[in-house]
Amino acid sequence: MGAIRSLSIGAGLALSALFSTIIGFAAPAAAQAQAGSRPSFSCSGSLSPTEQAICADPALSAADREMAALYALSRQSAFGRGPSNQLAAQRAALKSMRECGDGASATLNTEQCLARLYRERNAQLALASVMQAPDAALPALQRADPEFAPMVEAIALWAAEPVDADWNAPARAASRARITSLLAPYLSDLQTNPDRSFGWSILSGDRVDKATVSSTDDLFRSERHFKAFLNVMGPYVTRDDQADLMQRNLPCAAILRHPTLLDATDAQFGSSLDMFVFGSDCADTLPPTPRLNALSDAILDSWPGCDGSIRFAASTHYRFLLDAARLGLNPDAAGGEPTVPEGVSPDAIRAAREEMAQYYASYLDKPQADAGRLARDTIAALTAGAHRCE
């Protein structure tokens, strides 16, 4: 935020305006000892309006320190190697924070605008780091998004166990009890709130992958049952923030451990509720894929409008396929050469396929031939799922 002042890393001089949170430099130990109530950047010298507001407000300073700590935890990708895409996300967040001090919000003052953005960003970063650092991430998530934090904790506990774990085993009794206590209120609300009757009819009516869930005990019957519960719950735990409904995400690191969880992010309702089925944070927590992103942008820019509620299901299913490509999964098993949607360049498809082949070789340890085939198939699934309104 603002210009970079006095760059001299060897001398330990401060970077301005939260820039240290982007590139991950730590303050010298002596400075840290004096900065218990300060933000992650120096409050001396010439400050921007945004910096002044943060330095003057203990709550904003604390939120900034928390953001810096969580960002440091999330810089490695969910694969456990290579960089995440959090650098781009952090830059975008800091740009929005700068604009708070420039009077960009017509309804919020600078402090309110910053508090809202810190809440959003710290919730994102806590979700990104919950599997690797739950002791730091969960308290941060409870502060930033207390309504969703219990569900994230339950998902993290579930995903920490092996696929198809025996949840009746004595060794898992404590985790099972904790997951039950965390998720029981969500299920009870789904059962008893008339506004959620459609979701309850789906979940209890054997319509979700033949996995009926009518009690918390059903959550432990199989991966499919747990996934079915999450697939239905998404629209009922959206966040109403300043009159804007905000979709919540599942941690990509949990999906990597339990790929069935990706299915909880696919369209389910056949209505506008599909807009708010859980997404994932894979775009931010996995390594950057600029050519895949460019292909996706081209597809979305040329996608014809769909009438009625089918547009919500089509959009959500496409988002699901995009995450499947990032994860190296091929749920639609399209195979063969990718189709070329109208308005999309074959060169963009070719570039994305080449990028993903290298990506799978680097991050999934695929032999080059296997990585090439997987890239062909995932891009084919993506393009086949685009431009559909039926």
C-alpha positions, 0 to 999 in steps of 0.5 A: 500500500503506497510507495515502497520506502527505503528498501534495504533488506540487508539492513532490515529496514521496513517495507511500507504498506503491508508489502512485507505481508506479500513477500514474506519478510519478517521484521527484526527480532528487536522490532518484533518485541516492540510491536505487540500492538502494532500492525505488521508494517512500520507506523513511522514516516509518511503514511497513506490514509489506509496505513494511518487508519490501521496504525491508529486502530488496535483492532485493525492492527491486530487483524493485520498481524493475523493476516501477515501470519496466516499469509506466511502459512499459506504461501506453499501450495496445498500439494505440499510443494511449489508456490500457492497462488496466494501472492496474486490473491494477496495483492488483490486484497491489498489493492482493495485495502488501499482503496478504502483509504481513498474513499472508494466505499460510499457506505462505509468509512475507512475503518469499517471498509478495512474491517470488512476486508480484513475479515474476508481475507483472514477467513480465506487465509485461515481456510487455506491453512487449516489442514497444515496449521489448525492451531493457528487457523481455527482461532483465526477463522472463529474470529473472522467467520464464526458461523462457518468455523464449526463446519470447517473444523469438522471437515478438517477433522474428517479429512485428517483421517484416511479415506473410508476410515472406520469411524466405529474404531475406538481410536476415532471416538474422540474425533467422531464425537467432536465432528458430531457436536460441530455438525449437529446444529447445522443438520438440526437447522436443516431439519426444522427450518421451513426455509430449508425444507427443499434441502432436507427433502433432497438429503433425507430422500435418497436423491444425493448419490443414493446416500440418505442422511437423516441423522449425524450417525449417517455422516459416518457411514461412508465418504458419499454420505459425508459428501452428500451432506456438504453438497446440500448444506452449501446454500444454507450457510452462505454469508449475508454480508452487507446484503451480499450473499457470499458463497463459502468454500471447502479447503482444497487441502481437504479435497486433496486428501479426500477427492470425493469431497470435490463432488460436494461442489457440483450442482445439486438443486437445479435452481438458483440455489446452485449458485451457492453450493460450496466452492473450493479455494483451489484457485488460490491454494494450488500453484498458479495456472495462468494459461488454464486461467486464460482459457477459462476466461475465454470460455466464460467470455464467449459462453452464450446466455442460458435461460432459466435456472439451468444457467446456475447449474451449468455455471456451477458444474463448469466451476467444478470441472475447472477445479477438477483440472487443477486437482488432476481429476477427470470426473467426466472422463471425456477423453480424446481431443478437446472440443473447441467452444465457439469463440475460443482459440485452439491455441488457447486450448493447446497452451493450457494443455501444455501447461497442465501436462507440466503441472501434473508432472511437477506436482503430481509426480506423473511420468511425462506421457501420463501427464500429457494424457491426463492434461488432454483428458482434463482439458477435454472434460473442461471444454466439453462441459462449457457452452451448455445450456441443456 
